[in-house]
Amino acid sequence: MAQYGLLIDNEYCTGCRSCEVACKNENDLPLGQWGIKVLELGPWKLMDGKHWEFRYIPVPTSYCNLCQHRVAKGEQPSCVLHCLASAIEYGPVEELAAKLEAKGKKASIFIP
């Protein structure tokens, strides 16, 4: 049986936090708990001295179960469905690993 996970593309995350809200609502998580949490990195000045860079990094937590109840019905995890930037993808780990290899350092795979 194939193992499934999330591919998170940090290059395209805009920090809108729709994945956080969708997860909390879908799983009825209380205040202070997240199934996925968007972290902020930066800002820092680039070497050209003129521009700044920062990143938003969605990080699944130990409360994430990949929305097993949704997946069992053939649906995507809530965070994937509601990601406005399409920066989160759900699928077989083998397929996600191939995409990760092509993408490089600005993406990560989460396997619960």
N, CA, C and O of each residue as an XYZ file, in Angstrom:
448
protein
N       0.839     -1.189      0.000
C       0.000      0.000      0.000
C       0.879      1.246      0.000
O       1.857      1.315      0.744
N       0.543      2.211     -0.815
C       1.326      3.435     -0.935
C       1.164      4.303      0.307
O       0.093      4.370      0.909
N       2.249      4.959      0.667
C       2.203      5.908      1.784
C       1.955      7.299      1.207
O       2.510      7.655      0.167
N       1.124      8.077      1.881
C       0.751      9.395      1.396
C       1.300     10.478      2.307
O       1.569     10.240      3.485
N       1.463     11.677      1.747
C       1.992     12.797      2.508
C       1.656     14.114      1.831
O       0.863     14.168      0.891
N       2.274     15.168      2.330
C       2.088     16.519      1.792
C       3.410     17.023      1.226
O       4.464     16.824      1.831
N       3.357     17.664      0.085
C       4.491     18.403     -0.462
C       4.155     19.875     -0.251
O       3.124     20.358     -0.720
N       5.023     20.575      0.451
C       4.787     21.984      0.756
C       5.842     22.816      0.041
O       7.037     22.691      0.309
N       5.385     23.663     -0.871
C       6.273     24.502     -1.670
C       6.384     25.872     -1.007
O       5.508     26.722     -1.162
N       7.467     26.072     -0.272
C       7.649     27.318      0.478
C       7.891     28.526     -0.409
O       7.757     29.662      0.046
N       8.239     28.305     -1.649
C       8.476     29.426     -2.556
C       7.173     30.170     -2.872
O       7.185     31.381     -3.093
N       6.057     29.444     -2.892
C       4.797     30.051     -3.320
C       3.838     30.376     -2.184
O       2.814     31.019     -2.416
N       4.141     29.949     -0.965
C       3.260     30.274      0.165
C       3.265     31.785      0.372
O       4.324     32.405      0.465
N       2.069     32.370      0.444
C       1.941     33.817      0.606
C       1.693     34.230      2.060
O       1.638     35.421      2.368
N       1.544     33.249      2.949
C       1.304     33.566      4.347
C      -0.140     33.943      4.649
O      -0.400     34.587      5.665
N      -1.071     33.566      3.808
C      -2.475     33.942      4.009
C      -3.123     33.203      5.176
O      -4.140     33.646      5.709
N      -2.540     32.095      5.565
C      -3.007     31.277      6.688
C      -4.353     30.592      6.448
O      -4.995     30.149      7.400
N      -4.787     30.499      5.197
C      -6.047     29.801      4.929
C      -5.927     28.317      5.274
O      -6.923     27.689      5.633
N      -4.733     27.751      5.171
C      -4.536     26.344      5.556
C      -4.751     26.168      7.058
O      -5.353     25.183      7.486
N      -4.265     27.113      7.858
C      -4.454     27.062      9.313
C      -5.939     27.100      9.670
O      -6.423     26.282     10.452
N      -6.645     28.054      9.091
C      -8.064     28.240      9.398
C      -8.869     27.024      8.950
O      -9.717     26.530      9.693
N      -8.604     26.545      7.740
C      -9.332     25.387      7.218
C      -9.111     24.165      8.101
O     -10.055     23.427      8.385
N      -7.891     23.947      8.531
C      -7.567     22.805      9.381
C      -8.253     22.909     10.739
O      -8.851     21.945     11.216
N      -8.163     24.083     11.357
C      -8.792     24.268     12.677
C     -10.300     24.040     12.589
O     -10.884     23.412     13.472
N     -10.927     24.544     11.535
C     -12.372     24.374     11.378
C     -12.739     22.927     11.059
O     -13.691     22.389     11.625
N     -11.999     22.308     10.169
C     -12.282     20.930      9.759
C     -12.144     19.954     10.923
O     -12.939     19.024     11.059
N     -11.136     20.168     11.757
C     -10.833     19.226     12.834
C     -11.275     19.713     14.208
O     -10.997     19.067     15.218
N     -11.962     20.848     14.247
C     -12.494     21.412     15.492
C     -11.410     21.509     16.576
O     -11.610     21.096     17.718
N     -10.260     22.066     16.184
C      -9.144     22.207     17.121
C      -9.353     23.422     18.012
O      -9.798     24.466     17.534
N      -9.039     23.306     19.304
C      -9.235     24.433     20.232
C      -8.186     25.527     20.039
O      -7.190     25.345     19.340
N      -8.436     26.641     20.667
C      -7.518     27.777     20.641
C      -6.124     27.325     21.072
O      -5.977     26.638     22.082
N      -5.115     27.705     20.318
C      -3.738     27.361     20.659
C      -3.254     26.050     20.077
O      -2.101     25.676     20.289
N      -4.105     25.336     19.346
C      -3.682     24.093     18.692
C      -3.888     24.233     17.188
O      -4.878     24.803     16.730
N      -2.944     23.707     16.443
C      -3.008     23.757     14.986
C      -2.645     22.393     14.433
O      -1.817     21.682     15.002
N      -3.261     22.034     13.329
C      -2.839     20.855     12.586
C      -1.738     21.241     11.620
O      -0.873     20.431     11.284
N      -1.779     22.490     11.177
C      -0.718     23.079     10.362
C      -0.555     24.524     10.834
O      -1.542     25.217     11.079
N       0.665     24.963     10.956
C       0.957     26.312     11.466
C       1.892     27.002     10.487
O       2.900     26.424     10.077
N       1.569     28.225     10.111
C       2.415     28.992      9.198
C       3.421     29.789     10.027
O       3.048     30.634     10.841
N       4.695     29.503      9.805
C       5.769     30.224     10.480
C       6.303     31.306      9.559
O       6.253     31.171      8.337
N       6.816     32.382     10.149
C       7.399     33.477      9.370
C       8.903     33.499      9.584
O       9.376     33.417     10.717
N       9.644     33.610      8.508
C      11.098     33.678      8.558
C      11.530     34.982      7.887
O      11.244     35.206      6.711
N      12.215     35.833      8.635
C      12.674     37.097      8.082
C      11.864     38.237      8.641
O      11.091     38.038      9.578
N      12.016     39.416      8.101
C      12.748     39.755      6.888
C      14.249     39.940      7.133
O      14.687     40.217      8.249
N      15.022     39.779      6.051
C      16.445     40.071      6.090
C      16.831     40.758      4.786
O      16.237     40.525      3.733
N      17.840     41.605      4.890
C      18.289     42.375      3.731
C      19.161     41.485      2.851
O      20.042     40.776      3.338
N      18.899     41.537      1.547
C      19.692     40.763      0.597
C      21.044     41.427      0.381
O      21.261     42.580      0.752
N      21.938     40.670     -0.225
C      23.316     41.148     -0.391
C      23.418     42.393     -1.260
O      24.395     43.137     -1.164
N      22.410     42.630     -2.115
C      22.466     43.829     -2.947
C      22.211     45.102     -2.134
O      22.411     46.209     -2.634
N      21.768     44.945     -0.882
C      21.549     46.086     -0.001
C      20.285     46.880     -0.294
O      19.973     47.827      0.428
N      19.552     46.511     -1.340
C      18.369     47.260     -1.739
C      17.070     46.506     -1.470
O      16.021     47.121     -1.280
N      17.139     45.192     -1.454
C      15.927     44.384     -1.357
C      15.891     43.570     -0.067
O      16.916     43.282      0.550
N      14.685     43.217      0.307
C      14.458     42.417      1.508
C      13.794     41.112      1.099
O      13.093     41.045      0.090
N      14.022     40.083      1.893
C      13.395     38.800      1.631
C      12.802     38.259      2.931
O      13.329     38.488      4.020
N      11.710     37.548      2.790
C      11.108     36.835      3.910
C      10.360     35.647      3.348
O      10.034     35.611      2.161
N      10.089     34.680      4.199
C       9.406     33.463      3.781
C       8.306     33.110      4.773
O       8.401     33.390      5.968
N       7.274     32.495      4.245
C       6.243     31.868      5.067
C       6.397     30.369      4.887
O       6.540     29.877      3.767
N       6.366     29.652      5.991
C       6.636     28.221      5.948
C       5.514     27.469      6.670
O       5.469     27.472      7.900
N       4.606     26.824      5.923
C       3.569     26.005      6.553
C       4.199     24.733      7.118
O       4.903     24.010      6.413
N       3.939     24.471      8.400
C       4.529     23.312      9.064
C       3.415     22.474      9.694
O       2.751     22.936     10.622
N       3.201     21.247      9.205
C       2.234     20.361      9.861
C       2.726     20.010     11.269
O       3.928     19.875     11.500
N       1.785     19.866     12.202
C       2.118     19.549     13.585
C       1.725     18.108     13.895
O       1.256     17.375     13.023
N       1.922     17.722     15.133
C       1.562     16.362     15.541
C       0.044     16.149     15.528
O      -0.407     15.006     15.608
N      -0.743     17.206     15.432
C      -2.197     17.066     15.334
C      -2.650     16.735     13.914
O      -3.812     16.382     13.709
N      -1.764     16.841     12.940
C      -2.131     16.561     11.551
C      -2.249     15.053     11.337
O      -1.326     14.295     11.635
N      -3.399     14.637     10.815
C      -3.590     13.235     10.436
C      -3.928     13.139      8.949
O      -4.503     12.151      8.491
N      -3.563     14.176      8.211
C      -3.846     14.291      6.777
C      -5.345     14.205      6.487
O      -5.753     13.731      5.427
N      -6.157     14.664      7.434
C      -7.619     14.649      7.283
C      -8.108     13.272      6.821
O      -8.786     13.150      5.801
N      -7.758     12.259      7.579
C      -8.108     10.878      7.221
C      -9.587     10.721      6.899
O      -9.943      9.960      6.000
N     -10.449     11.424      7.614
C     -11.885     11.328      7.364
C     -12.263     11.873      5.990
O     -13.192     11.366      5.361
N     -11.560     12.895      5.518
C     -11.810     13.442      4.179
C     -11.230     12.523      3.108
O     -11.885     12.223      2.110
N     -10.002     12.083      3.327
C      -9.318     11.227      2.359
C     -10.085      9.911      2.163
O     -10.152      9.394      1.047
N     -10.658      9.374      3.233
C     -11.438      8.135      3.148
C     -12.642      8.289      2.215
O     -13.127      7.306      1.656
N     -13.121      9.526      2.051
C     -14.248      9.803      1.155
C     -13.772     10.226     -0.240
O     -14.582     10.624     -1.078
N     -12.458     10.141     -0.489
C     -11.921     10.517     -1.791
C     -11.649     12.001     -1.943
O     -11.426     12.480     -3.055
N     -11.666     12.736     -0.839
C     -11.416     14.173     -0.870
C      -9.979     14.479     -0.469
O      -9.285     13.625      0.082
N      -9.542     15.689     -0.747
C      -8.212     16.140     -0.349
C      -8.235     16.620      1.101
O      -9.290     16.989      1.615
N      -7.068     16.616      1.766
C      -7.001     17.249      3.083
C      -7.445     18.708      2.989
O      -7.258     19.357      1.960
N      -8.021     19.203      4.050
C      -8.584     20.546      4.056
C      -7.551     21.625      3.734
O      -7.863     22.588      3.034
N      -6.324     21.473      4.237
C      -5.293     22.480      3.972
C      -4.971     22.561      2.481
O      -4.732     23.645      1.950
N      -4.967     21.416      1.815
C      -4.683     21.372      0.372
C      -5.815     22.049     -0.394
O      -5.577     22.872     -1.278
N      -7.037     21.694     -0.046
C      -8.206     22.247     -0.722
C      -8.279     23.763     -0.615
O      -8.669     24.434     -1.570
N      -7.906     24.306      0.536
C      -8.088     25.735      0.786
C      -6.836     26.584      0.579
O      -6.892     27.800      0.766
N      -5.721     25.987      0.203
C      -4.498     26.764     -0.038
C      -4.687     27.644     -1.267
O      -4.801     27.141     -2.385
N      -4.720     28.941     -1.062
C      -4.983     29.883     -2.160
C      -3.857     29.943     -3.185
O      -4.092     30.278     -4.346
N      -2.635     29.622     -2.764
C      -1.488     29.675     -3.664
C      -1.166     28.311     -4.278
O      -0.205     28.184     -5.037
N      -1.961     27.300     -3.955
C      -1.699     25.922     -4.398
C      -0.280     25.484     -4.040
O       0.394     24.811     -4.819
N       0.157     25.880     -2.846
C       1.516     25.568     -2.383
C       1.587     24.249     -1.620
O       2.678     23.793     -1.278
N       0.430     23.626     -1.349
C       0.394     22.359     -0.629
C      -0.250     21.319     -1.533
O      -1.325     21.542     -2.091
N       0.416     20.189     -1.670
C      -0.068     19.120     -2.538
C      -0.099     17.812     -1.758
O       0.804     17.535     -0.970
N      -1.133     17.010     -1.976
C      -1.298     15.725     -1.314
C      -1.126     14.615     -2.348
O      -1.606     14.733     -3.475
N      -0.440     13.539     -1.963
C      -0.303     12.418     -2.889
C       0.621     11.351     -2.360
O       1.105     11.438     -1.231
N       0.870     10.326     -3.188
C       1.796      9.260     -2.801
C       3.207      9.829     -2.606
O       3.663     10.672     -3.379
N       3.877      9.357     -1.573
C       5.195      9.879     -1.225
C       6.176      9.727     -2.388
O       7.004     10.612     -2.607
N       6.102      8.634     -3.131
C       7.019      8.432     -4.255
C       6.878      9.544     -5.293
O       7.873     10.054     -5.807
N       5.632      9.913     -5.596
C       5.396     10.992     -6.558
C       5.848     12.339     -5.998
O       6.448     13.148     -6.706
N       5.553     12.565     -4.727
C       5.951     13.828     -4.104
C       7.467     13.952     -4.041
O       8.010     15.042     -4.221
N       8.159     12.832     -3.783
C       9.628     12.852     -3.722
C      10.224     13.238     -5.069
O      11.210     13.972     -5.120
N       9.642     12.756     -6.155
C      10.131     13.113     -7.490
C       9.936     14.607     -7.745
O      10.808     15.264     -8.314
N       8.797     15.134     -7.324
C       8.548     16.569     -7.487
C       9.487     17.382     -6.605
O       9.963     18.442     -7.010
N       9.752     16.884     -5.401
C      10.660     17.566     -4.478
C      12.063     17.639     -5.070
O      12.726     18.673     -4.991
N      12.506     16.540     -5.660
C      13.844     16.514     -6.268
C      13.959     17.550     -7.373
O      14.993     18.204     -7.507
N      12.916     17.704     -8.158
C      12.923     18.699     -9.234
C      12.840     20.121     -8.676
O      13.401     21.055     -9.249
N      12.134     20.275     -7.554
C      11.920     21.600     -6.978
C      13.143     22.125     -6.236
O      13.501     23.296     -6.368
N      13.775     21.265     -5.464
C      14.966     21.713     -4.734
C      14.673     22.160     -3.330
O      13.747     21.667     -2.686
N      15.470     23.100     -2.856
C      15.518     23.452     -1.431
C      14.319     24.229     -0.897
O      14.206     24.370      0.321
N      13.442     24.726     -1.710
C      12.347     25.554     -1.217
C      11.062     24.764     -1.024
O       9.977     25.344     -1.002
N      11.172     23.448     -0.884
C      10.002     22.619     -0.664
C      10.358     21.543      0.352
O      11.531     21.263      0.598
N       9.317     20.943      0.939
C       9.531     19.869      1.904
C       8.370     18.894      1.823
O       7.294     19.228      1.326
N       8.604     17.677      2.320
C       7.575     16.644      2.357
C       7.239     16.350      3.802
O       8.131     16.251      4.644
N       5.958     16.210      4.093
C       5.488     15.820      5.418
C       4.813     14.469      5.311
O       3.911     14.275      4.497
N       5.258     13.534      6.142
C       4.649     12.213      6.211
C       4.289     11.972      7.681
O       5.179     11.933      8.530
N       3.003     11.810      7.994
C       2.638     11.622      9.403
C       3.061     10.268      9.939
O       2.823      9.965     11.108
